[in-house]
Amino acid sequence: MPAAVYWHSQAHMPTVHGAEVVIDRGEGAYIWDADGRRLFDATASLWYCNVGHGRAEIANAVAEQIRRLETYHTFGPFLNAAARDLAIRLSDLSPMDEPRVFLTSGGSDSVDTAAKLARRYWSAIGSDGKDWLLTRDGSYHGLHGFGTSLTGIEMNREGLGPVVAQTARVSMQEPGALEDRILELGPDKVAAFFCEPVVGTGGVFPPADGYLEAVQEICRAHDVLFIVDEVITGFGRTGYPFACIRFDLDPDLMVLAKGLTSGYLPLGAVLVSQRVAAPFWEEGTAHSFRHGLTYSGHAAACAAAEVNLDILEAEHLIDAVANLEPLFRDELSALAGLPVVSEVRCIGLLAGVQVDRPELAQEIALRAPDYGFVTRALPGGTLQFSPPFVVTADEIRWLAEAVRDVISALS
Ligand SMILES: Cc1ncc(COP(=O)(O)O)c(C=O)c1O
């Protein structure tokens, strides 16, 4: 066996070195490790495999696209047909009014695109200096330059030196804290508020009643762009096509990735309202948004997205999430009766089981495969549950029992 050289994401290497969990194949809501052990994928990998693993129809569509044209770049006037068609479909699907669509290679790319566009928009309309970017405490917006700076998880900035300036966090659930911060900085200095409708990686925190509607109002009142990061919630995770539909929101920009392809290929998107697009799209404008990626609108990834969206529709998987939500909530909430579980937070097919010690949560996640499933310990000691949408009621009941067993055995 050659020495392992793979550097794991966000890992303490001496801990994971020699203890790698190597996943070899997947089908539906299950994955198999390299030893042939079948495991229930209780997190849909990293909250993305919504249609389940092993979809041959996506593989076939991608192969067909690559045989025809692997991709073609979209700089200047160039475009490929797959990107053109997917952009139209996303614009139609979105609750926004015919947004313009910028395609990227994933969530962090989308966040950085949205952050740059927010600042660039204000500059283009003559409001230079309106460049503060605000986010919620505990939020996660990826790990590129802007995302690392925006994120509400402090440890992600440790040891990096100066990160992007003019970024700040506000209290996660109190709309008043956002308004206070905007007033303190001056509304003419604040470009945008980035908002995960459900804080995900920070511990699965659904919004407090009325929170999202209130922050949207505050942004409108002070002319601050309202950017909703639907990287986790987009494409059905809350039982609605977008959390913006569930909570009746009308954002200026929407940030998407993960469920767009269910992870079959990397792809992200930023949906841009006509207002924000206007300075760059109007006849006679002098402005361009000088941003783009080699793989913006990658044709094979767009082909994967098209079939993924077809599957969501044909199998009514978003309705399935809505129908399973009460059972999922009831089954996992019952774990709050365990002495070490202080709280269980649920929405759609998303849940965070709060364990009272982060080290114990880590240990539970490490031992979960011995009980037939995989989960993940989020910072702060939350166990993540976000199964693929093809999960059945019986599997949810089984999962809750298996989680109870591993927690009981270790506490
Ligand atoms: C809300 C949110 N935004 C952005 C990202 C970054 O996405 P990616 O890891 O695809 O770059 C994530 C990833 O988990 C996320 O949860």
PDBQT file of the ligand as one rigid body, heavy atoms in Angstrom, charges set to zero:
ROOT
HETATM    1  C1  LIG A 501     -24.329  27.779   3.010  1.00  0.00    +0.000 C 
HETATM    2  C2  LIG A 501     -23.078  27.411   2.278  1.00  0.00    +0.000 A 
HETATM    3  N1  LIG A 501     -22.512  28.305   1.457  1.00  0.00    +0.000 NA
HETATM    4  C3  LIG A 501     -21.397  28.016   0.760  1.00  0.00    +0.000 A 
HETATM    5  C4  LIG A 501     -20.792  26.791   0.868  1.00  0.00    +0.000 A 
HETATM    6  C5  LIG A 501     -19.541  26.478   0.110  1.00  0.00    +0.000 C 
HETATM    7  O1  LIG A 501     -19.776  25.552  -0.897  1.00  0.00    +0.000 OA
HETATM    8  P1  LIG A 501     -18.578  24.668  -1.522  1.00  0.00    +0.000 P 
HETATM    9  O2  LIG A 501     -18.073  23.798  -0.440  1.00  0.00    +0.000 OA
HETATM   10  O3  LIG A 501     -19.273  23.941  -2.662  1.00  0.00    +0.000 OA
HETATM   11  O4  LIG A 501     -17.554  25.600  -2.036  1.00  0.00    +0.000 OA
HETATM   12  C6  LIG A 501     -21.364  25.810   1.704  1.00  0.00    +0.000 A 
HETATM   13  C7  LIG A 501     -20.743  24.472   1.837  1.00  0.00    +0.000 C 
HETATM   14  O5  LIG A 501     -21.102  23.680   2.682  1.00  0.00    +0.000 OA
HETATM   15  C8  LIG A 501     -22.525  26.133   2.428  1.00  0.00    +0.000 A 
HETATM   16  O6  LIG A 501     -23.081  25.258   3.270  1.00  0.00    +0.000 OA
ENDROOT
TORSDOF 0
